């Protein structure tokens, strides 16, 4: 039993210890400001897709900063942009669940399903400029893991916010072709 606990502890430390991204700046607004600068570098051939991406990033940033009301507002905007793109109606329903969630924990839980759908969308869209990073936290959702999109390689975990800001890794890069 001690061996299993030791291995589990080691995996947690390795999964969440990313020395290249260590920062002493833990301000909530830093995540949003850094991503807004990076988001401008990512452009799409389709303006509807561009709107979806911007709304998604605002939602992710609100979850990173653990700002419930901002996440609600971003999810509401995402519902509108997803409904405006053919084939994204079911994903809009998930965004609606985030908008109507009772607390940040429920928002983060729904964010997993939303991210899975949005990641699939962006893997099949045309990027004009820049790159999108698919990031993964193995500890999210009680160890089931969770993915999200970011405009930069720096890990800012939307599932845990300041509790484990840098837990995760870049698992894929979606680039302009």
N, CA, C and O of each residue as an XYZ file, in Angstrom:
708
protein
N       0.827     -1.189      0.000
C       0.000      0.000      0.000
C       0.873      1.256      0.000
O       0.566      2.227     -0.692
N       1.955      1.236      0.773
C       2.848      2.399      0.824
C       3.481      2.666     -0.536
O       3.727      3.815     -0.901
N       3.743      1.585     -1.288
C       4.315      1.761     -2.617
C       3.347      2.503     -3.536
O       3.754      3.381     -4.297
N       2.069      2.147     -3.462
C       1.066      2.795     -4.294
C       0.921      4.274     -3.930
O       0.823      5.130     -4.809
N       0.908      4.562     -2.637
C       0.813      5.958     -2.204
C       2.037      6.742     -2.649
O       1.924      7.893     -3.070
N       3.198      6.124     -2.557
C       4.434      6.777     -2.997
C       4.404      7.066     -4.485
O       4.792      8.153     -4.915
N       3.949      6.106     -5.275
C       3.846      6.294     -6.720
C       2.818      7.379     -7.062
O       3.057      8.207     -7.940
N       1.682      7.373     -6.371
C       0.654      8.374     -6.621
C       1.194      9.765     -6.309
O       0.973     10.703     -7.074
N       1.895      9.902     -5.199
C       2.486     11.194     -4.847
C       3.489     11.630     -5.901
O       3.500     12.794     -6.303
N       4.326     10.712     -6.351
C       5.330     11.030     -7.359
C       4.671     11.481     -8.660
O       5.130     12.439     -9.282
N       3.604     10.806     -9.077
C       2.895     11.191    -10.296
C       2.290     12.585    -10.175
O       2.331     13.366    -11.125
N       1.733     12.897     -9.014
C       1.155     14.223     -8.798
C       2.237     15.283     -8.904
O       2.038     16.311     -9.552
N       3.366     15.047     -8.281
C       4.456     16.021     -8.310
C       4.965     16.209     -9.727
O       5.174     17.341    -10.163
N       5.167     15.120    -10.449
C       5.672     15.208    -11.813
C       4.646     15.880    -12.726
O       5.012     16.720    -13.549
N       3.381     15.524    -12.594
C       2.346     16.069    -13.471
C       2.140     17.567    -13.258
O       1.834     18.300    -14.198
N       2.308     18.003    -12.043
C       1.995     19.399    -11.746
C       3.218     20.268    -11.520
O       3.078     21.448    -11.198
N       4.394     19.725    -11.676
C       5.600     20.515    -11.461
C       6.230     20.824    -12.803
O       6.883     19.971    -13.405
N       6.034     22.030    -13.262
C       6.550     22.460    -14.552
C       7.488     23.627    -14.298
O       7.048     24.776    -14.338
N       8.791     23.369    -14.032
C       9.697     24.428    -13.604
C       9.885     25.538    -14.622
O      10.208     26.658    -14.226
N       9.703     25.292    -15.901
C       9.875     26.334    -16.903
C       8.812     27.417    -16.790
O       9.036     28.552    -17.212
N       7.664     27.080    -16.229
C       6.566     28.026    -16.172
C       6.330     28.600    -14.785
O       5.291     29.222    -14.567
N       7.236     28.424    -13.844
C       7.040     28.931    -12.496
C       7.020     30.442    -12.516
O       7.804     31.082    -13.217
N       6.119     31.000    -11.742
C       5.985     32.444    -11.671
C       5.619     32.836    -10.258
O       4.853     32.141     -9.591
N       6.160     33.939     -9.802
C       5.789     34.423     -8.480
C       4.578     35.328     -8.555
O       4.027     35.687     -7.514
N       4.142     35.710     -9.736
C       3.003     36.584     -9.917
C       1.727     35.747     -9.909
O       1.485     34.975    -10.837
N       0.915     35.895     -8.873
C      -0.301     35.095     -8.730
C      -1.561     35.942     -8.839
O      -2.624     35.509     -8.393
N      -1.475     37.137     -9.419
C      -2.636     38.006     -9.548
C      -3.640     37.382    -10.509
O      -3.268     36.818    -11.538
N      -4.918     37.491    -10.157
C      -5.973     36.951    -11.009
C      -5.972     37.581    -12.388
O      -6.194     36.880    -13.376
N      -5.729     38.874    -12.489
C      -5.813     39.558    -13.763
C      -4.667     39.207    -14.701
O      -4.781     39.440    -15.905
N      -3.573     38.659    -14.201
C      -2.428     38.363    -15.056
C      -2.773     37.324    -16.114
O      -2.319     37.425    -17.253
N      -3.560     36.342    -15.752
C      -3.919     35.308    -16.720
C      -4.730     35.901    -17.864
O      -4.502     35.573    -19.028
N      -5.659     36.758    -17.537
C      -6.503     37.347    -18.553
C      -5.694     38.286    -19.440
O      -5.818     38.229    -20.664
N      -4.883     39.133    -18.859
C      -4.111     40.085    -19.648
C      -3.123     39.392    -20.568
O      -2.998     39.780    -21.729
N      -2.412     38.371    -20.080
C      -1.455     37.658    -20.923
C      -2.147     36.976    -22.084
O      -1.635     37.009    -23.203
N      -3.286     36.365    -21.855
C      -3.977     35.647    -22.907
C      -4.580     36.597    -23.931
O      -4.599     36.290    -25.123
N      -5.077     37.756    -23.478
C      -5.640     38.699    -24.437
C      -4.584     39.138    -25.440
O      -4.876     39.278    -26.628
N      -3.376     39.353    -24.978
C      -2.291     39.743    -25.874
C      -2.022     38.624    -26.863
O      -1.865     38.872    -28.058
N      -1.967     37.386    -26.368
C      -1.680     36.244    -27.226
C      -2.833     35.930    -28.171
O      -2.601     35.515    -29.307
N      -4.068     36.121    -27.722
C      -5.235     35.810    -28.537
C      -5.229     36.614    -29.828
O      -5.671     36.127    -30.869
N      -4.732     37.834    -29.765
C      -4.708     38.674    -30.954
C      -3.854     38.058    -32.060
O      -4.069     38.354    -33.235
N      -2.896     37.213    -31.709
C      -2.017     36.597    -32.692
C      -2.695     35.432    -33.423
O      -2.207     35.002    -34.469
N      -3.790     34.922    -32.902
C      -4.503     33.814    -33.530
C      -5.662     34.394    -34.331
O      -6.534     35.072    -33.787
N      -5.655     34.115    -35.631
C      -6.753     34.567    -36.483
C      -7.246     33.400    -37.331
O      -6.510     32.461    -37.633
N      -8.510     33.498    -37.700
C      -9.163     32.428    -38.449
C      -9.696     32.957    -39.762
O      -9.929     34.156    -39.913
N      -9.886     32.061    -40.708
C     -10.436     32.442    -42.009
C     -11.927     32.721    -41.912
O     -12.473     33.436    -42.753
N     -12.598     32.174    -40.903
C     -14.038     32.322    -40.708
C     -14.279     33.222    -39.489
O     -13.804     32.924    -38.393
N     -15.015     34.318    -39.680
C     -15.273     35.261    -38.583
C     -16.131     34.648    -37.475
O     -15.972     35.000    -36.306
N     -17.035     33.736    -37.830
C     -17.846     33.063    -36.806
C     -16.948     32.239    -35.881
O     -17.138     32.232    -34.665
N     -15.983     31.555    -36.459
C     -15.033     30.752    -35.674
C     -14.190     31.672    -34.791
O     -13.902     31.339    -33.641
N     -13.801     32.815    -35.321
C     -13.032     33.794    -34.566
C     -13.821     34.248    -33.326
O     -13.251     34.380    -32.243
N     -15.120     34.485    -33.486
C     -15.975     34.900    -32.373
C     -16.096     33.783    -31.333
O     -16.027     34.040    -30.131
N     -16.274     32.556    -31.793
C     -16.361     31.417    -30.875
C     -15.079     31.309    -30.063
O     -15.122     31.124    -28.847
N     -13.934     31.424    -30.738
C     -12.652     31.304    -30.042
C     -12.482     32.410    -28.992
O     -12.067     32.141    -27.865
N     -12.798     33.633    -29.362
C     -12.677     34.740    -28.417
C     -13.558     34.552    -27.194
O     -13.118     34.796    -26.070
N     -14.802     34.120    -27.400
C     -15.719     33.882    -26.283
C     -15.249     32.710    -25.420
O     -15.347     32.759    -24.194
N     -14.741     31.661    -26.061
C     -14.216     30.509    -25.316
C     -13.035     30.932    -24.437
O     -12.971     30.564    -23.264
N     -12.113     31.695    -24.995
C     -10.933     32.131    -24.243
C     -11.352     33.017    -23.067
O     -10.774     32.911    -21.986
N     -12.345     33.886    -23.261
C     -12.835     34.701    -22.146
C     -13.415     33.826    -21.041
O     -13.217     34.108    -19.860
N     -14.129     32.767    -21.414
C     -14.673     31.833    -20.432
C     -13.545     31.116    -19.701
O     -13.550     31.031    -18.473
N     -12.585     30.605    -20.453
C     -11.447     29.917    -19.838
C     -10.717     30.830    -18.865
O     -10.372     30.416    -17.758
N     -10.485     32.060    -19.273
C      -9.778     33.014    -18.422
C     -10.554     33.318    -17.139
O      -9.956     33.463    -16.073
N     -11.866     33.413    -17.236
C     -12.689     33.646    -16.046
C     -12.595     32.463    -15.091
O     -12.556     32.652    -13.875
N     -12.558     31.245    -15.628
C     -12.407     30.058    -14.774
C     -11.017     30.013    -14.156
O     -10.867     29.638    -12.993
N     -10.001     30.391    -14.922
C      -8.634     30.457    -14.382
C      -8.600     31.410    -13.191
O      -7.987     31.110    -12.167
N      -9.258     32.555    -13.330
C      -9.266     33.579    -12.289
C     -10.305     33.304    -11.200
O     -10.425     34.082    -10.253
N     -11.057     32.207    -11.324
C     -12.110     31.824    -10.383
C     -13.114     32.968    -10.206
O     -13.438     33.362     -9.086
N     -13.589     33.480    -11.318
C     -14.567     34.569    -11.313
C     -15.887     34.046    -11.869
O     -16.097     34.008    -13.081
N     -16.761     33.649    -10.968
C     -18.034     33.023    -11.294
C     -18.894     33.890    -12.221
O     -19.357     33.413    -13.256
N     -19.105     35.142    -11.861
C     -19.981     36.016    -12.654
C     -19.397     36.283    -14.039
O     -20.137     36.315    -15.022
N     -18.077     36.474    -14.131
C     -17.448     36.679    -15.444
C     -17.566     35.423    -16.302
O     -17.758     35.513    -17.515
N     -17.452     34.253    -15.674
C     -17.619     32.998    -16.410
C     -19.048     32.875    -16.922
O     -19.270     32.419    -18.043
N     -20.012     33.277    -16.107
C     -21.414     33.268    -16.528
C     -21.623     34.149    -17.751
O     -22.262     33.743    -18.722
N     -21.080     35.354    -17.694
C     -21.213     36.314    -18.784
C     -20.528     35.810    -20.061
O     -21.081     35.924    -21.155
N     -19.336     35.259    -19.912
C     -18.609     34.724    -21.072
C     -19.354     33.533    -21.675
O     -19.411     33.388    -22.896
N     -19.921     32.686    -20.824
C     -20.681     31.530    -21.311
C     -21.920     31.984    -22.075
O     -22.294     31.373    -23.076
N     -22.553     33.051    -21.605
C     -23.725     33.592    -22.298
C     -23.348     34.058    -23.704
O     -24.061     33.778    -24.667
N     -22.234     34.763    -23.815
C     -21.760     35.221    -25.133
C     -21.393     34.026    -26.013
O     -21.638     34.040    -27.219
N     -20.810     33.002    -25.413
C     -20.424     31.801    -26.157
C     -21.655     31.064    -26.690
O     -21.623     30.519    -27.793
N     -22.727     31.049    -25.917
C     -23.980     30.438    -26.389
C     -24.412     31.105    -27.693
O     -24.781     30.423    -28.650
N     -24.367     32.427    -27.730
C     -24.784     33.183    -28.916
C     -23.875     32.870    -30.102
O     -24.357     32.602    -31.203
N     -22.552     32.904    -29.878
C     -21.640     32.664    -31.006
C     -21.720     31.216    -31.494
O     -21.610     30.970    -32.695
N     -21.909     30.263    -30.594
C     -22.038     28.859    -31.013
C     -23.338     28.636    -31.788
O     -23.352     27.919    -32.788
N     -24.417     29.244    -31.330
C     -25.694     29.113    -32.051
C     -25.637     29.753    -33.432
O     -26.426     29.402    -34.309
N     -24.719     30.681    -33.635
C     -24.570     31.330    -34.924
C     -23.756     30.533    -35.925
O     -23.614     30.946    -37.075
N     -23.222     29.401    -35.505
C     -22.408     28.570    -36.394
C     -23.083     27.205    -36.562
O     -23.276     26.478    -35.588
N     -23.432     26.871    -37.778
C     -24.139     25.621    -38.065
C     -23.376     24.416    -37.513
O     -22.169     24.287    -37.715
N     -24.089     23.548    -36.824
C     -23.510     22.331    -36.280
C     -23.044     22.462    -34.842
O     -22.626     21.473    -34.240
N     -23.105     23.655    -34.281
C     -22.613     23.872    -32.920
C     -23.741     24.043    -31.900
O     -23.497     24.490    -30.780
N     -24.953     23.696    -32.273
C     -26.098     23.905    -31.404
C     -26.001     23.092    -30.111
O     -26.345     23.593    -29.040
N     -25.537     21.847    -30.200
C     -25.409     21.021    -28.996
C     -24.320     21.549    -28.069
O     -24.445     21.470    -26.847
N     -23.264     22.083    -28.649
C     -22.204     22.684    -27.844
C     -22.731     23.941    -27.162
O     -22.331     24.247    -26.039
N     -23.615     24.667    -27.821
C     -24.238     25.848    -27.221
C     -25.059     25.468    -25.989
O     -25.127     26.231    -25.026
N     -25.671     24.303    -26.021
C     -26.437     23.822    -24.858
C     -25.506     23.625    -23.665
O     -25.863     23.964    -22.536
N     -24.322     23.082    -23.907
C     -23.345     22.898    -22.829
C     -22.907     24.257    -22.281
O     -22.799     24.433    -21.068
N     -22.658     25.211    -23.168
C     -22.287     26.561    -22.722
C     -23.415     27.165    -21.883
O     -23.158     27.882    -20.916
N     -24.647     26.878    -22.251
C     -25.803     27.335    -21.475
C     -25.816     26.754    -20.074
O     -26.231     27.425    -19.129
N     -25.369     25.518    -19.928
C     -25.270     24.905    -18.593
C     -24.247     25.644    -17.743
O     -24.434     25.796    -16.536
N     -23.174     26.099    -18.361
C     -22.164     26.869    -17.630
C     -22.752     28.218    -17.215
O     -22.540     28.679    -16.094
N     -23.484     28.836    -18.123
C     -24.121     30.117    -17.809
C     -25.086     29.982    -16.631
O     -25.161     30.873    -15.785
N     -25.820     28.880    -16.574
C     -26.843     28.689    -15.543
C     -26.359     27.911    -14.327
O     -27.160     27.579    -13.453
N     -25.083     27.617    -14.256
C     -24.531     26.856    -13.125
C     -24.708     27.620    -11.819
O     -24.772     28.849    -11.805
N     -24.784     26.876    -10.728
C     -24.987     27.471     -9.406
C     -23.695     27.936     -8.754
O     -23.715     28.790     -7.868
N     -22.561     27.372     -9.194
C     -21.284     27.755     -8.591
C     -20.140     27.464     -9.565
O     -20.343     26.858    -10.617
N     -18.952     27.899     -9.200
C     -17.779     27.742    -10.060
C     -17.423     26.268    -10.265
O     -16.946     25.892    -11.336
N     -17.650     25.438     -9.256
C     -17.347     24.008     -9.386
C     -18.194     23.371    -10.489
O     -17.696     22.561    -11.271
N     -19.462     23.738    -10.546
C     -20.351     23.213    -11.596
C     -19.937     23.750    -12.968
O     -19.989     23.027    -13.963
N     -19.528     25.010    -13.017
C     -19.054     25.580    -14.273
C     -17.840     24.817    -14.776
O     -17.757     24.494    -15.960
N     -16.906     24.528    -13.893
C     -15.686     23.823    -14.283
C     -15.989     22.402    -14.733
O     -15.344     21.890    -15.648
N     -16.952     21.767    -14.105
C     -17.338     20.403    -14.506
C     -17.879     20.399    -15.937
O     -17.493     19.549    -16.740
N     -18.760     21.334    -16.259
C     -19.332     21.429    -17.608
C     -18.297     21.870    -18.635
O     -18.422     21.558    -19.819
N     -17.274     22.595    -18.187
C     -16.229     23.086    -19.077
C     -15.492     21.934    -19.762
O     -14.982     22.099    -20.870
N     -15.434     20.781    -19.117
C     -14.773     19.616    -19.699
C     -15.462     19.186    -20.996
O     -14.805     19.010    -22.022
N     -16.773     19.020    -20.947
C     -17.532     18.611    -22.141
C     -17.496     19.708    -23.199
O     -17.359     19.426    -24.389
N     -17.617     20.946    -22.767
C     -17.554     22.069    -23.705
C     -16.213     22.073    -24.427
O     -16.161     22.221    -25.648
N     -15.141     21.912    -23.683
C     -13.801     21.940    -24.281
C     -13.607     20.806    -25.274
O     -13.000     21.005    -26.326
N     -14.109     19.628    -24.959
C     -13.974     18.496    -25.880
C     -14.611     18.834    -27.231
O     -14.027     18.562    -28.280
N     -15.803     19.423    -27.205
C     -16.487     19.793    -28.444
C     -15.744     20.908    -29.187
O     -15.571     20.843    -30.404
N     -15.312     21.920    -28.450
C     -14.650     23.070    -29.070
C     -13.286     22.665    -29.631
O     -12.890     23.148    -30.692
N     -12.572     21.795    -28.940
C     -11.283     21.314    -29.451
C     -11.494     20.601    -30.786
O     -10.740     20.820    -31.734
N     -12.509     19.757    -30.860
C     -12.809     19.056    -32.123
C     -13.123     20.061    -33.231
O     -12.693     19.880    -34.369
N     -13.863     21.107    -32.909
C     -14.193     22.140    -33.893
C     -12.921     22.800    -34.421
O     -12.761     22.958    -35.631
N     -12.024     23.181    -33.528
C     -10.829     23.907    -33.952
C      -9.798     23.022    -34.643
O      -8.949     23.527    -35.378
N      -9.856     21.740    -34.426
C      -8.962     20.832    -35.154
C      -9.363     20.745    -36.631
O      -8.558     20.357    -37.478
N     -10.607     21.108    -36.929
C     -11.112     21.012    -38.295
C     -11.431     22.378    -38.897
O     -12.254     22.480    -39.807
N     -10.791     23.408    -38.399
C     -11.020     24.746    -38.937
C      -9.713     25.304    -39.478
O      -8.637     24.791    -39.172
N      -9.806     26.327    -40.261
C      -8.621     26.922    -40.883
C      -8.138     28.117    -40.069
O      -8.856     29.100    -39.890
N      -6.919     28.009    -39.588
C      -6.283     29.100    -38.864
C      -5.467     29.894    -39.875
O      -4.670     29.321    -40.618
N      -5.659     31.203    -39.906
C      -4.905     32.057    -40.820
C      -3.521     32.364    -40.272
O      -2.534     32.385    -41.008
N      -3.466     32.600    -38.970
C      -2.216     33.023    -38.361
C      -2.167     32.547    -36.906
O      -3.190     32.517    -36.222
N      -0.976     32.177    -36.442
C      -0.799     31.810    -35.045
C      -1.013     30.337    -34.771
O      -1.046     29.512    -35.684
N      -1.158     30.025    -33.493
C      -1.333     28.642    -33.061
C      -2.239     28.596    -31.836
O      -2.315     29.545    -31.055
N      -2.914     27.478    -31.697
C      -3.742     27.191    -30.529
C      -3.112     25.987    -29.844
O      -2.678     25.045    -30.509
N      -3.064     26.016    -28.528
C      -2.460     24.931    -27.773
C      -3.541     24.156    -27.032
O      -4.332     24.732    -26.285
N      -3.565     22.846    -27.246
C      -4.451     21.977    -26.487
C      -3.664     21.586    -25.245
O      -2.570     21.029    -25.337
N      -4.239     21.889    -24.075
C      -3.558     21.624    -22.812
C      -4.375     20.622    -22.013
O      -5.589     20.515    -22.185
N      -3.692     19.888    -21.135
C      -4.338     18.803    -20.390
C      -3.875     18.808    -18.941
O      -2.684     18.936    -18.657
N      -4.825     18.668    -18.033
C      -4.532     18.476    -16.610
C      -4.983     17.075    -16.235
O      -6.174     16.775    -16.309
N      -4.053     16.206    -15.832
C      -4.421     14.829    -15.495
C      -5.228     14.712    -14.205
O      -5.882     13.694    -13.979
N      -5.192     15.731    -13.365
C      -5.873     15.666    -12.074
C      -7.295     16.207    -12.110
O      -8.063     15.972    -11.177
N      -7.655     16.912    -13.147
C      -8.991     17.508    -13.236
C     -10.060     16.426    -13.196
O      -9.814     15.280    -13.572
N     -11.229     16.798    -12.743
C     -12.390     15.894    -12.713
C     -12.109     14.620    -11.926
O     -12.387     13.509    -12.379
N     -11.556     14.812    -10.744
C     -11.273     13.702     -9.815
C     -10.362     12.650    -10.431
O     -10.546     11.452    -10.216
N      -9.380     13.107    -11.198
C      -8.400     12.204    -11.782
C      -8.733     11.706    -13.176
O      -7.933     10.990    -13.779
N      -9.895     12.068    -13.698
C     -10.246     11.661    -15.060
C      -9.540     12.536    -16.099
O      -9.424     12.152    -17.263
N      -9.075     13.700    -15.678
C      -8.373     14.609    -16.573
C      -9.319     15.561    -17.265
O     -10.532     15.355    -17.298
N      -8.739     16.602    -17.814
C      -9.525     17.593    -18.538
C      -8.635     18.381    -19.482
O      -7.493     18.700    -19.152
N      -9.161     18.690    -20.650
C      -8.436     19.441    -21.670
C      -9.033     20.831    -21.795
O     -10.161     21.078    -21.371
N      -8.261     21.737    -22.384
C      -8.726     23.071    -22.715
C      -7.829     23.656    -23.789
O      -6.762     23.117    -24.082
N      -8.264     24.755    -24.369
C      -7.495     25.459    -25.392
C      -6.876     26.714    -24.802
O      -7.438     27.337    -23.901
N      -5.712     27.073    -25.322
C      -5.037     28.297    -24.908
C      -4.322     28.903    -26.105
O      -4.033     28.218    -27.086
N      -4.042     30.190    -26.010
C      -3.336     30.899    -27.074
C      -1.840     30.959    -26.826
O      -1.090     31.509    -27.632
N      -1.415     30.398    -25.721
C       0.006     30.388    -25.389
C       0.352     29.068    -24.704
O      -0.522     28.360    -24.204
N       1.649     28.755    -24.693
C       2.094     27.496    -24.101
C       2.038     27.502    -22.582
O       1.945     26.440    -21.967
N       2.093     28.675    -21.968
C       2.086     28.772    -20.513
C       0.800     28.159    -19.962
O      -0.296     28.495    -20.410
N       0.938     27.269    -19.002
C      -0.215     26.595    -18.401
C      -0.871     27.515    -17.378
O      -0.223     28.011    -16.457
N      -2.171     27.729    -17.561
C      -3.004     28.432    -16.595
C      -4.288     27.619    -16.509
O      -5.174     27.729    -17.357
N      -4.364     26.806    -15.472
C      -5.368     25.766    -15.338
C      -6.755     26.308    -14.984
O      -6.931     26.886    -13.911
N      -7.744     26.130    -15.871
C      -9.102     26.593    -15.586
C      -9.860     25.675    -14.625
O     -10.894     26.070    -14.088
N      -9.363     24.468    -14.405
C     -10.054     23.526    -13.527
C      -9.751     23.763    -12.059
O     -10.549     23.389    -11.200
N      -8.614     24.377    -11.751
C      -8.226     24.596    -10.366
C      -7.902     26.043    -10.051
O      -7.823     26.402     -8.876
N      -7.711     26.885    -11.049
C      -7.370     28.278    -10.792
C      -6.115     28.390     -9.958
O      -5.140     27.683    -10.211
N      -6.121     29.260     -8.976
C      -4.928     29.522     -8.173
C      -4.524     28.339     -7.292
O      -3.397     28.306     -6.798
N      -5.410     27.377     -7.087
C      -5.062     26.198     -6.281
C      -3.932     25.398     -6.929
O      -3.024     24.940     -6.236
N      -3.981     25.228     -8.242
C      -2.943     24.505     -8.992
C      -2.821     25.143    -10.372
O      -3.083     24.505    -11.391
N      -2.424     26.395    -10.388
C      -2.396     27.188    -11.622
C      -1.602     26.531    -12.737
O      -2.016     26.581    -13.895
N      -0.481     25.921    -12.418
C       0.415     25.420    -13.457
C       0.349     23.905    -13.646
O       1.236     23.316    -14.264
N      -0.699     23.276    -13.119
C      -0.845     21.834    -13.279
C      -1.344     21.545    -14.695
O      -2.444     21.952    -15.070
N      -0.544     20.855    -15.459
C      -0.943     20.495    -16.809
C       0.221     20.576    -17.771
O       1.346     20.903    -17.393
N      -0.071     20.272    -19.017
C       0.954     20.284    -20.057
C       0.299     20.506    -21.414
O      -0.883     20.220    -21.603
N       1.082     21.015    -22.348
C       0.625     21.149    -23.730
C       0.699     19.758    -24.353
O       1.749     19.117    -24.336
N      -0.427     19.295    -24.904
C      -0.442     17.959    -25.522
C      -0.538     18.018    -27.039
O      -0.276     17.029    -27.724
N      -0.919     19.193    -27.565
C      -1.046     19.312    -29.013
C      -1.009     20.782    -29.400
O      -1.397     21.657    -28.626
N      -0.540     21.030    -30.601
C      -0.511     22.390    -31.134
C      -1.255     22.388    -32.465
O      -0.949     21.605    -33.363
N      -2.234     23.275    -32.573
C      -3.002     23.411    -33.807
C      -2.492     24.682    -34.473
O      -2.621     25.773    -33.917
N      -1.903     24.540    -35.682
C      -1.256     25.669    -36.353
C      -1.925     26.011    -37.668
O      -2.710     25.245    -38.226
N      -1.573     27.204    -38.139
C      -1.983     27.618    -39.485
C      -1.282     26.717    -40.493
O      -0.120     26.353    -40.311
N      -1.992     26.361    -41.553
C      -1.398     25.479    -42.567
C      -1.089     26.221    -43.812
O      -0.585     25.637    -44.771
